[in-house]
Amino acid sequence: MDDPLYWHRLQFAFTITYHYLFPQLTIGLALLIVVLKALALRTGKTEYADAARFWVRIFGLAFAMGVVTGIPMEFQFGTNWAAFSAKSGGVIGQTLAMEGIFAFFLESSFLALLVWGERRLGPQKHFLAALALFVGSWASGYFIVTTNAFMQHPVGYTADANGVLTIADLGAYLTNPWGLVQYAHTMVGAVVTGAFALASVGAYWTLRGEHAAAARVSLNTGVVAGLIAATLVAMPTGHEQGRMVAEHQPIALAAMEGHFESGPRAPLAVIGQPNVAERKLDNPIHLPAVLSYIAYGDFSANVRGLEDFPESEWPTNVELLYYSFHVMVGLGTVFIGWMALAALWLWRGRLATSRWLLWSLALAFPFPFIANTAGWLSAELGRQPWLIHGVLRTADGASPTVHGGSTLFTTLGFAGLYLVLGVLFLMLVAREVSHGPRALGAAPHA
């Protein structure tokens, strides 16, 4: 606990986990707003435009929170992680700059047009503004994921005699195979969050008998998009991500599954508690040979266990990695069944009258945030003890002159500030949900 590295890691983990609550919502909503605007143009029905207008306002609130909470992380690269920045800034600085210049400003500019320019632009140009917002939002995600993918699977770089990294092949860096798979998995996961938000608010309005047209549009769109996205998260994007981990980070795969002993026909742990001291999984329920198939496409494939690797190379917190991974996978599986059931009731024309199912959807909105957070925890904990896998250890990337007490003090400050911001955000969202959508040209709510 006296190690400054512990506090540096804790602070960055806290700030980035809190920050990502908002981009995952805006990334998901960006696509769904385009869908709603397209349906409004195609059908001429005002309820689609009214629903889109409401969700643009929610997007704006989440976008503002994402900006505010993202700024401290940029400073931490220079304060808490100066050694990492000095060695890798010539590589990751490229995509971070591209995210700010090409994506962030595109996203923020067209958000302003979406919020305040609908009457002046007209339906078609307003749709194009929504499309530009979507492009900016998803381009921003691409550059950030590409940066992280380099840390997971570094490609396209060279190192000088002092270990300072620079880009040797920009094309290889931007098309990192790990990054392409991770990007697809991350974006679809964000759509799950956005879809659950639509379904949750639509279900709430339906239960209260308010804003019937917009409630129907949000609920139905959220359920259909949620089923599609939840399925894609598992297959093919999640499956391909698992194969990427198996190929390039076999130690992480073993830790995620609590797999200590190597062998063919490796079982998949459905449940269990990793016992690192005794190097076994307590109280396991296994699916025989399934891990071998997921990792290598062959039920008889050999999967290496943690005992095959030096303990110094193991993830620094095997237990947390294991539980994070299983929370992500477990919730992802539940999401498919949840949305499939809702879609079946929708197809049968019974969703709007099934109060038990509506209540479950209305209360469902936190769970995709939990699943996405657990997914990122799995990725980042699995990479340890490396900051850049196989290139730079986490212990060598921290700032040697920043005291742990200073980091703890500022972390407490962030926690207090983020608590206030979080309460304010929830109050503003609750206010918008209470007022509901409004027609074009209607006066703002007091």
C-alpha positions as a Markdown table, in Angstrom:
| # | Residue | x | y | z |
|---|---|---|---|---|
| 1 | Met | 0.0 | 0.0 | 0.0 |
| 2 | Asp | 3.0 | 2.3 | 0.4 |
| 3 | Asp | 4.0 | 1.7 | -3.2 |
| 4 | Pro | 3.3 | 4.8 | -5.4 |
| 5 | Leu | 2.7 | 2.5 | -8.3 |
| 6 | Tyr | -0.4 | 1.1 | -6.5 |
| 7 | Trp | -1.9 | 4.6 | -6.2 |
| 8 | His | -1.0 | 5.6 | -9.8 |
| 9 | Arg | -2.8 | 2.5 | -11.1 |
| 10 | Leu | -5.8 | 3.0 | -8.8 |
| 11 | Gln | -6.2 | 6.6 | -9.8 |
| 12 | Phe | -6.1 | 5.9 | -13.5 |
| 13 | Ala | -8.4 | 2.9 | -13.1 |
| 14 | Phe | -10.9 | 5.0 | -11.2 |
| 15 | Thr | -10.9 | 7.9 | -13.6 |
| 16 | Ile | -11.0 | 5.9 | -16.8 |
| 17 | Thr | -13.7 | 3.6 | -15.5 |
| 18 | Tyr | -15.9 | 6.6 | -14.5 |
| 19 | His | -15.1 | 8.3 | -17.8 |
| 20 | Tyr | -16.1 | 5.4 | -20.0 |
| 21 | Leu | -19.6 | 5.3 | -18.5 |
| 22 | Phe | -20.4 | 8.2 | -20.9 |
| 23 | Pro | -18.7 | 7.4 | -24.2 |
| 24 | Gln | -20.2 | 4.0 | -24.3 |
| 25 | Leu | -23.6 | 5.7 | -24.1 |
| 26 | Thr | -22.9 | 8.3 | -26.7 |
| 27 | Ile | -21.3 | 5.9 | -29.1 |
| 28 | Gly | -24.4 | 3.6 | -28.9 |
| 29 | Leu | -26.9 | 6.5 | -29.2 |
| 30 | Ala | -25.0 | 8.0 | -32.2 |
| 31 | Leu | -26.0 | 5.0 | -34.3 |
| 32 | Leu | -29.5 | 4.7 | -32.9 |
| 33 | Ile | -30.2 | 8.4 | -33.5 |
| 34 | Val | -29.2 | 7.9 | -37.2 |
| 35 | Val | -31.7 | 5.0 | -37.3 |
| 36 | Leu | -34.5 | 7.1 | -35.8 |
| 37 | Lys | -33.8 | 10.0 | -38.2 |
| 38 | Ala | -33.7 | 7.7 | -41.2 |
| 39 | Leu | -37.0 | 6.2 | -40.2 |
| 40 | Ala | -38.5 | 9.7 | -39.8 |
| 41 | Leu | -37.4 | 10.5 | -43.3 |
| 42 | Arg | -38.6 | 7.3 | -44.8 |
| 43 | Thr | -42.0 | 7.1 | -43.1 |
| 44 | Gly | -42.7 | 10.8 | -42.6 |
| 45 | Lys | -44.0 | 10.0 | -39.1 |
| 46 | Thr | -43.2 | 12.7 | -36.5 |
| 47 | Glu | -42.9 | 10.3 | -33.6 |
| 48 | Tyr | -39.5 | 9.1 | -35.0 |
| 49 | Ala | -38.2 | 12.6 | -35.2 |
| 50 | Asp | -39.6 | 13.5 | -31.8 |
| 51 | Ala | -37.9 | 10.4 | -30.3 |
| 52 | Ala | -34.6 | 11.3 | -32.1 |
| 53 | Arg | -34.8 | 14.8 | -30.8 |
| 54 | Phe | -35.2 | 13.6 | -27.2 |
| 55 | Trp | -32.2 | 11.2 | -27.5 |
| 56 | Val | -30.0 | 13.9 | -29.0 |
| 57 | Arg | -30.5 | 15.9 | -25.8 |
| 58 | Ile | -29.5 | 12.8 | -23.7 |
| 59 | Phe | -26.5 | 12.4 | -26.0 |
| 60 | Gly | -25.5 | 16.1 | -25.4 |
| 61 | Leu | -25.6 | 15.6 | -21.6 |
| 62 | Ala | -23.5 | 12.4 | -21.8 |
| 63 | Phe | -21.1 | 14.0 | -24.3 |
| 64 | Ala | -20.5 | 17.0 | -21.9 |
| 65 | Met | -19.8 | 14.6 | -19.1 |
| 66 | Gly | -17.4 | 12.6 | -21.2 |
| 67 | Val | -15.4 | 15.7 | -22.1 |
| 68 | Val | -15.2 | 16.8 | -18.5 |
| 69 | Thr | -14.2 | 13.4 | -17.1 |
| 70 | Gly | -11.8 | 12.7 | -20.0 |
| 71 | Ile | -9.5 | 15.7 | -19.5 |
| 72 | Pro | -7.9 | 14.5 | -16.3 |
| 73 | Met | -6.8 | 11.3 | -17.9 |
| 74 | Glu | -4.8 | 13.3 | -20.5 |
| 75 | Phe | -2.9 | 15.1 | -17.7 |
| 76 | Gln | -2.2 | 11.8 | -16.0 |
| 77 | Phe | -0.1 | 10.7 | -18.9 |
| 78 | Gly | 2.3 | 13.5 | -18.0 |
| 79 | Thr | 2.0 | 13.4 | -14.2 |
| 80 | Asn | 1.5 | 9.8 | -13.1 |
| 81 | Trp | 2.9 | 8.0 | -16.2 |
| 82 | Ala | 5.6 | 10.3 | -17.4 |
| 83 | Ala | 8.1 | 7.4 | -18.1 |
| 84 | Phe | 5.4 | 5.7 | -20.2 |
| 85 | Ser | 4.7 | 8.9 | -22.2 |
| 86 | Ala | 8.4 | 9.6 | -22.7 |
| 87 | Lys | 8.9 | 6.1 | -24.2 |
| 88 | Ser | 5.7 | 5.6 | -26.2 |
| 89 | Gly | 4.5 | 9.2 | -26.9 |
| 90 | Gly | 5.9 | 9.0 | -30.4 |
| 91 | Val | 3.5 | 6.2 | -31.2 |
| 92 | Ile | 0.3 | 6.6 | -29.1 |
| 93 | Gly | 0.5 | 10.4 | -29.4 |
| 94 | Gln | -0.4 | 10.0 | -33.1 |
| 95 | Thr | -3.8 | 8.4 | -32.6 |
| 96 | Leu | -4.6 | 10.5 | -29.5 |
| 97 | Ala | -4.0 | 13.6 | -31.6 |
| 98 | Met | -6.0 | 12.2 | -34.5 |
| 99 | Glu | -8.9 | 11.5 | -32.1 |
| 100 | Gly | -8.9 | 15.1 | -30.9 |
| 101 | Ile | -8.4 | 16.8 | -34.3 |
| 102 | Phe | -10.4 | 14.7 | -36.7 |
| 103 | Ala | -13.1 | 13.1 | -34.5 |
| 104 | Phe | -13.8 | 15.2 | -31.4 |
| 105 | Phe | -14.2 | 18.5 | -33.2 |
| 106 | Leu | -16.4 | 16.8 | -35.9 |
| 107 | Glu | -18.5 | 15.3 | -33.2 |
| 108 | Ser | -18.9 | 18.4 | -31.1 |
| 109 | Ser | -19.6 | 20.7 | -34.1 |
| 110 | Phe | -22.4 | 18.6 | -35.5 |
| 111 | Leu | -23.8 | 18.0 | -32.1 |
| 112 | Ala | -24.4 | 21.7 | -31.9 |
| 113 | Leu | -26.2 | 21.6 | -35.3 |
| 114 | Leu | -28.3 | 18.7 | -34.1 |
| 115 | Val | -29.4 | 20.4 | -30.9 |
| 116 | Trp | -30.1 | 23.9 | -32.2 |
| 117 | Gly | -30.2 | 23.7 | -36.0 |
| 118 | Glu | -33.1 | 21.4 | -36.9 |
| 119 | Arg | -35.5 | 24.1 | -38.0 |
| 120 | Arg | -32.9 | 25.9 | -40.1 |
| 121 | Leu | -31.4 | 22.8 | -41.7 |
| 122 | Gly | -34.6 | 20.9 | -42.5 |
| 123 | Pro | -35.2 | 17.1 | -42.2 |
| 124 | Gln | -32.7 | 16.0 | -44.8 |
| 125 | Lys | -29.8 | 18.2 | -43.8 |
| 126 | His | -30.5 | 17.5 | -40.1 |
| 127 | Phe | -30.2 | 13.7 | -40.9 |
| 128 | Leu | -26.8 | 14.4 | -42.5 |
| 129 | Ala | -25.8 | 16.2 | -39.4 |
| 130 | Ala | -26.8 | 13.1 | -37.4 |
| 131 | Leu | -24.8 | 11.0 | -39.8 |
| 132 | Ala | -21.7 | 13.2 | -39.3 |
| 133 | Leu | -22.1 | 13.0 | -35.6 |
| 134 | Phe | -22.2 | 9.2 | -35.9 |
| 135 | Val | -19.0 | 9.2 | -38.0 |
| 136 | Gly | -17.2 | 11.5 | -35.6 |
| 137 | Ser | -18.3 | 9.5 | -32.6 |
| 138 | Trp | -17.2 | 6.2 | -34.1 |
| 139 | Ala | -14.0 | 7.6 | -35.6 |
| 140 | Ser | -13.1 | 8.8 | -32.1 |
| 141 | Gly | -13.7 | 5.3 | -30.8 |
| 142 | Tyr | -11.5 | 3.9 | -33.5 |
| 143 | Phe | -8.5 | 6.1 | -32.6 |
| 144 | Ile | -8.8 | 5.4 | -28.9 |
| 145 | Val | -9.2 | 1.6 | -29.4 |
| 146 | Thr | -6.3 | 1.6 | -31.8 |
| 147 | Thr | -4.2 | 3.3 | -29.1 |
| 148 | Asn | -5.2 | 0.6 | -26.6 |
| 149 | Ala | -4.7 | -2.2 | -29.1 |
| 150 | Phe | -1.0 | -1.1 | -29.5 |
| 151 | Met | -0.6 | -1.6 | -25.8 |
| 152 | Gln | -2.2 | -5.0 | -26.1 |
| 153 | His | -0.5 | -6.2 | -29.3 |
| 154 | Pro | 2.2 | -3.7 | -30.4 |
| 155 | Val | 2.9 | -3.5 | -34.1 |
| 156 | Gly | 4.2 | -1.0 | -36.6 |
| 157 | Tyr | 6.8 | 0.5 | -34.3 |
| 158 | Thr | 10.6 | 0.6 | -33.8 |
| 159 | Ala | 12.7 | 1.3 | -30.7 |
| 160 | Asp | 16.0 | 3.2 | -30.5 |
| 161 | Ala | 18.9 | 2.4 | -28.2 |
| 162 | Asn | 17.2 | 4.1 | -25.3 |
| 163 | Gly | 14.0 | 2.2 | -25.7 |
| 164 | Val | 12.1 | 5.2 | -27.1 |
| 165 | Leu | 9.3 | 4.0 | -29.5 |
| 166 | Thr | 8.4 | 5.6 | -32.8 |
| 167 | Ile | 6.1 | 4.6 | -35.6 |
| 168 | Ala | 7.8 | 2.6 | -38.3 |
| 169 | Asp | 4.7 | 1.6 | -40.3 |
| 170 | Leu | 1.7 | 3.9 | -39.8 |
| 171 | Gly | -0.5 | 1.6 | -41.9 |
| 172 | Ala | 0.3 | -1.4 | -39.8 |
| 173 | Tyr | -0.2 | 0.6 | -36.6 |
| 174 | Leu | -3.7 | 1.8 | -37.7 |
| 175 | Thr | -4.8 | -1.6 | -39.0 |
| 176 | Asn | -3.5 | -3.6 | -36.1 |
| 177 | Pro | -5.4 | -7.0 | -36.3 |
| 178 | Trp | -6.0 | -6.8 | -32.5 |
| 179 | Gly | -7.4 | -3.3 | -32.9 |
| 180 | Leu | -9.8 | -4.2 | -35.7 |
| 181 | Val | -11.4 | -7.0 | -33.6 |
| 182 | Gln | -11.3 | -5.0 | -30.4 |
| 183 | Tyr | -13.0 | -2.1 | -32.2 |
| 184 | Ala | -15.8 | -4.2 | -33.5 |
| 185 | His | -16.4 | -5.7 | -30.1 |
| 186 | Thr | -16.2 | -2.4 | -28.3 |
| 187 | Met | -18.6 | -0.5 | -30.6 |
| 188 | Val | -21.2 | -3.3 | -30.6 |
| 189 | Gly | -21.0 | -3.4 | -26.8 |
| 190 | Ala | -21.7 | 0.4 | -26.8 |
| 191 | Val | -24.7 | -0.2 | -29.0 |
| 192 | Val | -26.0 | -2.6 | -26.4 |
| 193 | Thr | -25.8 | 0.2 | -23.8 |
| 194 | Gly | -27.6 | 2.7 | -26.1 |
| 195 | Ala | -30.3 | 0.1 | -27.0 |
| 196 | Phe | -31.0 | -0.7 | -23.4 |
| 197 | Ala | -31.3 | 3.0 | -22.6 |
| 198 | Leu | -33.9 | 3.3 | -25.4 |
| 199 | Ala | -35.8 | 0.3 | -24.2 |
| 200 | Ser | -35.6 | 1.3 | -20.6 |
| 201 | Val | -37.0 | 4.8 | -21.1 |
| 202 | Gly | -39.6 | 3.5 | -23.5 |
| 203 | Ala | -40.7 | 0.9 | -21.0 |
| 204 | Tyr | -40.9 | 3.5 | -18.2 |
| 205 | Trp | -43.0 | 5.9 | -20.3 |
| 206 | Thr | -45.3 | 3.0 | -21.3 |
| 207 | Leu | -45.8 | 1.9 | -17.7 |
| 208 | Arg | -46.7 | 5.5 | -16.8 |
| 209 | Gly | -49.0 | 5.9 | -19.9 |
| 210 | Glu | -47.0 | 9.0 | -21.0 |
| 211 | His | -45.7 | 10.1 | -24.4 |
| 212 | Ala | -47.3 | 7.1 | -26.1 |
| 213 | Ala | -45.8 | 7.5 | -29.6 |
| 214 | Ala | -42.3 | 8.2 | -28.5 |
| 215 | Ala | -42.5 | 5.5 | -25.9 |
| 216 | Arg | -43.5 | 2.9 | -28.6 |
| 217 | Val | -40.7 | 4.1 | -30.9 |
| 218 | Ser | -38.0 | 4.0 | -28.2 |
| 219 | Leu | -39.1 | 0.7 | -26.7 |
| 220 | Asn | -39.4 | -1.1 | -30.1 |
| 221 | Thr | -36.2 | 0.3 | -31.5 |
| 222 | Gly | -34.3 | -0.5 | -28.3 |
| 223 | Val | -35.5 | -4.1 | -28.2 |
| 224 | Val | -34.7 | -4.8 | -31.8 |
| 225 | Ala | -31.3 | -3.1 | -31.7 |
| 226 | Gly | -30.5 | -4.7 | -28.4 |
| 227 | Leu | -31.2 | -8.2 | -29.6 |
| 228 | Ile | -29.0 | -7.7 | -32.7 |
| 229 | Ala | -26.2 | -6.0 | -30.8 |
| 230 | Ala | -26.2 | -8.4 | -27.9 |
| 231 | Thr | -25.9 | -11.3 | -30.3 |
| 232 | Leu | -23.1 | -9.6 | -32.3 |
| 233 | Val | -21.2 | -8.9 | -29.0 |
| 234 | Ala | -21.0 | -12.7 | -28.4 |
| 235 | Met | -20.6 | -13.9 | -32.0 |
| 236 | Pro | -18.6 | -13.1 | -34.0 |
| 237 | Thr | -16.9 | -10.2 | -32.2 |
| 238 | Gly | -16.5 | -11.7 | -28.7 |
| 239 | His | -15.5 | -15.1 | -30.2 |
| 240 | Glu | -12.8 | -13.4 | -32.4 |
| 241 | Gln | -11.6 | -11.4 | -29.4 |
| 242 | Gly | -11.2 | -14.6 | -27.4 |
| 243 | Arg | -9.1 | -16.1 | -30.2 |
| 244 | Met | -6.9 | -13.0 | -30.4 |
| 245 | Val | -6.3 | -13.3 | -26.6 |
| 246 | Ala | -5.5 | -17.0 | -27.0 |
| 247 | Glu | -3.0 | -16.4 | -29.8 |
| 248 | His | -1.2 | -13.4 | -28.3 |
| 249 | Gln | -1.9 | -13.4 | -24.6 |
| 250 | Pro | -2.2 | -17.1 | -23.5 |
| 251 | Ile | -1.4 | -16.2 | -19.9 |
| 252 | Ala | -4.3 | -13.8 | -19.8 |
| 253 | Leu | -6.6 | -16.5 | -21.2 |
| 254 | Ala | -5.6 | -19.0 | -18.6 |
| 255 | Ala | -6.1 | -16.4 | -15.8 |
| 256 | Met | -9.6 | -15.4 | -17.2 |
| 257 | Glu | -10.7 | -19.0 | -17.0 |
| 258 | Gly | -8.9 | -20.0 | -13.8 |
| 259 | His | -7.1 | -22.5 | -15.9 |
| 260 | Phe | -4.0 | -23.6 | -14.0 |
| 261 | Glu | -3.0 | -26.9 | -15.6 |
| 262 | Ser | -2.2 | -27.4 | -19.3 |
| 263 | Gly | -3.9 | -30.1 | -21.3 |
| 264 | Pro | -6.1 | -31.0 | -24.3 |
| 265 | Arg | -9.9 | -30.8 | -24.3 |
| 266 | Ala | -9.7 | -27.9 | -21.9 |
| 267 | Pro | -13.0 | -27.2 | -20.1 |
| 268 | Leu | -14.7 | -23.9 | -19.9 |
| 269 | Ala | -15.4 | -22.7 | -16.3 |
| 270 | Val | -19.0 | -21.6 | -16.0 |
| 271 | Ile | -18.6 | -20.9 | -12.4 |
| 272 | Gly | -16.0 | -21.4 | -9.7 |
| 273 | Gln | -13.6 | -19.5 | -7.4 |
| 274 | Pro | -9.9 | -19.2 | -8.4 |
| 275 | Asn | -7.6 | -20.4 | -5.6 |
| 276 | Val | -4.3 | -18.9 | -6.6 |
| 277 | Ala | -2.5 | -20.2 | -3.5 |
| 278 | Glu | -3.3 | -23.8 | -4.2 |
| 279 | Arg | -3.4 | -23.2 | -8.0 |
| 280 | Lys | -6.8 | -24.6 | -8.6 |
| 281 | Leu | -10.4 | -23.6 | -9.2 |
| 282 | Asp | -12.7 | -24.2 | -6.2 |
| 283 | Asn | -16.3 | -25.5 | -6.7 |
| 284 | Pro | -16.1 | -25.5 | -10.5 |
| 285 | Ile | -18.8 | -26.2 | -13.0 |
| 286 | His | -17.2 | -27.0 | -16.3 |
| 287 | Leu | -18.3 | -27.5 | -19.9 |
| 288 | Pro | -15.8 | -30.1 | -21.2 |
| 289 | Ala | -13.5 | -29.2 | -24.1 |
| 290 | Val | -15.4 | -25.9 | -24.8 |
| 291 | Leu | -12.4 | -23.7 | -23.9 |
| 292 | Ser | -10.2 | -25.6 | -26.4 |
| 293 | Tyr | -12.8 | -24.9 | -29.1 |
| 294 | Ile | -13.3 | -21.2 | -28.2 |
| 295 | Ala | -9.5 | -20.6 | -28.2 |
| 296 | Tyr | -8.4 | -22.6 | -31.1 |
| 297 | Gly | -11.5 | -23.9 | -33.0 |
| 298 | Asp | -10.6 | -27.5 | -32.1 |
| 299 | Phe | -12.2 | -29.4 | -29.2 |
| 300 | Ser | -9.0 | -31.5 | -28.7 |
| 301 | Ala | -6.6 | -28.5 | -28.8 |
| 302 | Asn | -4.1 | -28.1 | -25.9 |
| 303 | Val | -4.7 | -25.0 | -23.8 |
| 304 | Arg | -1.7 | -23.9 | -21.7 |
| 305 | Gly | -2.4 | -23.3 | -18.0 |
| 306 | Leu | -0.9 | -20.7 | -15.7 |
| 307 | Glu | 1.6 | -23.3 | -14.4 |
| 308 | Asp | 3.3 | -23.3 | -17.8 |
| 309 | Phe | 4.4 | -19.7 | -17.3 |
| 310 | Pro | 6.7 | -18.0 | -14.7 |
| 311 | Glu | 4.6 | -16.5 | -11.9 |
| 312 | Ser | 6.3 | -13.1 | -12.6 |
| 313 | Glu | 4.5 | -13.1 | -15.9 |
| 314 | Trp | 1.0 | -13.8 | -14.5 |
| 315 | Pro | -1.6 | -11.0 | -14.3 |
| 316 | Thr | -1.1 | -9.1 | -11.1 |
| 317 | Asn | -4.7 | -9.8 | -9.9 |
| 318 | Val | -5.8 | -13.2 | -11.2 |
| 319 | Glu | -9.0 | -13.2 | -9.0 |
| 320 | Leu | -10.3 | -9.9 | -10.1 |
| 321 | Leu | -9.5 | -10.7 | -13.8 |
| 322 | Tyr | -11.4 | -14.0 | -13.5 |
| 323 | Tyr | -14.5 | -12.5 | -11.9 |
| 324 | Ser | -14.5 | -9.5 | -14.3 |
| 325 | Phe | -14.4 | -11.8 | -17.3 |
| 326 | His | -17.1 | -14.0 | -16.0 |
| 327 | Val | -19.4 | -11.0 | -15.1 |
| 328 | Met | -18.9 | -9.7 | -18.7 |
| 329 | Val | -19.7 | -13.1 | -20.3 |
| 330 | Gly | -22.5 | -13.9 | -17.9 |
| 331 | Leu | -24.3 | -10.6 | -18.4 |
| 332 | Gly | -23.7 | -10.8 | -22.2 |
| 333 | Thr | -25.5 | -14.1 | -22.3 |
| 334 | Val | -28.3 | -12.8 | -20.2 |
| 335 | Phe | -28.7 | -9.8 | -22.5 |
| 336 | Ile | -29.3 | -12.1 | -25.5 |
| 337 | Gly | -32.0 | -14.1 | -23.7 |
| 338 | Trp | -33.6 | -10.9 | -22.2 |
| 339 | Met | -33.9 | -9.1 | -25.5 |
| 340 | Ala | -34.9 | -12.3 | -27.4 |
| 341 | Leu | -37.8 | -12.6 | -25.0 |
| 342 | Ala | -38.8 | -9.0 | -25.4 |
| 343 | Ala | -38.5 | -9.3 | -29.2 |
| 344 | Leu | -40.8 | -12.3 | -29.1 |
| 345 | Trp | -43.4 | -10.4 | -27.0 |
| 346 | Leu | -43.0 | -7.5 | -29.4 |
| 347 | Trp | -43.6 | -9.8 | -32.5 |
| 348 | Arg | -46.7 | -11.2 | -30.8 |
| 349 | Gly | -48.0 | -7.7 | -30.0 |
| 350 | Arg | -47.9 | -8.3 | -26.3 |
| 351 | Leu | -44.9 | -6.3 | -25.2 |
| 352 | Ala | -46.7 | -3.0 | -24.4 |
| 353 | Thr | -49.2 | -4.8 | -22.1 |
| 354 | Ser | -46.7 | -7.1 | -20.3 |
| 355 | Arg | -46.1 | -5.1 | -17.2 |
| 356 | Trp | -43.6 | -7.6 | -15.7 |
| 357 | Leu | -41.5 | -7.5 | -18.8 |
| 358 | Leu | -41.8 | -3.7 | -19.1 |
| 359 | Trp | -40.6 | -3.4 | -15.5 |
| 360 | Ser | -37.6 | -5.6 | -16.2 |
| 361 | Leu | -36.6 | -3.5 | -19.1 |
| 362 | Ala | -37.2 | -0.2 | -17.2 |
| 363 | Leu | -34.8 | -1.4 | -14.5 |
| 364 | Ala | -32.3 | -2.9 | -16.9 |
| 365 | Phe | -30.4 | 0.2 | -17.9 |
| 366 | Pro | -27.4 | -0.2 | -15.4 |
| 367 | Phe | -26.5 | -3.7 | -16.5 |
| 368 | Pro | -24.8 | -2.9 | -19.9 |
| 369 | Phe | -22.6 | -0.3 | -18.1 |
| 370 | Ile | -21.6 | -3.0 | -15.7 |
| 371 | Ala | -20.9 | -5.5 | -18.5 |
| 372 | Asn | -18.8 | -3.0 | -20.5 |
| 373 | Thr | -16.8 | -2.0 | -17.5 |
| 374 | Ala | -16.1 | -5.6 | -16.6 |
| 375 | Gly | -15.0 | -6.2 | -20.2 |
| 376 | Trp | -12.5 | -3.3 | -20.1 |
| 377 | Leu | -11.3 | -4.6 | -16.7 |
| 378 | Ser | -10.7 | -8.0 | -18.3 |
| 379 | Ala | -8.7 | -6.4 | -21.1 |
| 380 | Glu | -6.6 | -4.2 | -18.9 |
| 381 | Leu | -6.0 | -6.7 | -16.1 |
| 382 | Gly | -5.2 | -9.4 | -18.6 |
| 383 | Arg | -2.4 | -7.2 | -20.1 |
| 384 | Gln | -0.6 | -6.9 | -16.7 |
| 385 | Pro | 2.2 | -6.9 | -15.7 |
| 386 | Trp | 2.8 | -5.0 | -19.0 |
| 387 | Leu | 1.8 | -1.4 | -20.0 |
| 388 | Ile | 2.8 | -2.3 | -23.6 |
| 389 | His | 2.6 | -6.0 | -23.8 |
| 390 | Gly | 6.1 | -7.6 | -24.1 |
| 391 | Val | 7.7 | -4.1 | -24.5 |
| 392 | Leu | 7.3 | -2.0 | -21.3 |
| 393 | Arg | 6.4 | -3.2 | -17.9 |
| 394 | Thr | 3.8 | -1.3 | -15.8 |
| 395 | Ala | 6.3 | -0.8 | -13.0 |
| 396 | Asp | 8.7 | 0.9 | -15.5 |
| 397 | Gly | 6.1 | 3.3 | -16.9 |
| 398 | Ala | 5.1 | 5.2 | -13.7 |
| 399 | Ser | 6.5 | 8.7 | -12.8 |
| 400 | Pro | 9.4 | 8.1 | -10.3 |
| 401 | Thr | 9.0 | 11.6 | -8.6 |
| 402 | Val | 5.3 | 11.6 | -7.9 |
| 403 | His | 4.6 | 10.5 | -4.3 |
| 404 | Gly | 1.9 | 8.0 | -3.6 |
| 405 | Gly | 0.4 | 10.4 | -1.0 |
| 406 | Ser | -0.1 | 13.1 | -3.6 |
| 407 | Thr | -1.8 | 10.6 | -5.9 |
| 408 | Leu | -4.1 | 9.5 | -3.1 |
| 409 | Phe | -5.0 | 13.1 | -2.2 |
| 410 | Thr | -5.9 | 13.9 | -5.8 |
| 411 | Thr | -7.8 | 10.7 | -6.2 |
| 412 | Leu | -10.0 | 11.6 | -3.3 |
| 413 | Gly | -10.5 | 15.0 | -4.9 |
| 414 | Phe | -11.6 | 13.3 | -8.2 |
| 415 | Ala | -14.0 | 11.1 | -6.3 |
| 416 | Gly | -15.7 | 14.0 | -4.6 |
| 417 | Leu | -15.9 | 16.0 | -7.8 |
| 418 | Tyr | -17.2 | 13.0 | -9.9 |
| 419 | Leu | -19.8 | 12.3 | -7.2 |
| 420 | Val | -21.2 | 15.8 | -7.6 |
| 421 | Leu | -21.0 | 15.6 | -11.4 |
| 422 | Gly | -22.7 | 12.2 | -11.4 |
| 423 | Val | -25.6 | 13.4 | -9.2 |
| 424 | Leu | -26.0 | 16.5 | -11.5 |
| 425 | Phe | -26.0 | 14.3 | -14.6 |
| 426 | Leu | -28.6 | 11.9 | -13.2 |
| 427 | Met | -30.8 | 14.9 | -12.2 |
| 428 | Leu | -30.6 | 16.4 | -15.6 |
| 429 | Val | -31.4 | 13.1 | -17.3 |
| 430 | Ala | -34.3 | 12.4 | -15.0 |
| 431 | Arg | -35.6 | 15.9 | -15.7 |
| 432 | Glu | -35.5 | 15.2 | -19.5 |
| 433 | Val | -37.1 | 11.8 | -19.1 |
| 434 | Ser | -39.8 | 13.4 | -16.9 |
| 435 | His | -40.5 | 16.1 | -19.6 |
| 436 | Gly | -40.3 | 13.7 | -22.4 |
| 437 | Pro | -39.9 | 14.5 | -26.1 |
| 438 | Arg | -41.2 | 17.7 | -27.6 |
| 439 | Ala | -42.3 | 18.6 | -31.0 |
| 440 | Leu | -40.1 | 20.7 | -33.4 |
| 441 | Gly | -40.5 | 24.4 | -32.5 |
| 442 | Ala | -41.9 | 23.7 | -29.0 |
| 443 | Ala | -40.6 | 26.0 | -26.3 |
| 444 | Pro | -37.9 | 24.6 | -24.0 |
| 445 | His | -39.0 | 23.2 | -20.6 |
| 446 | Ala | -38.6 | 25.6 | -17.7 |
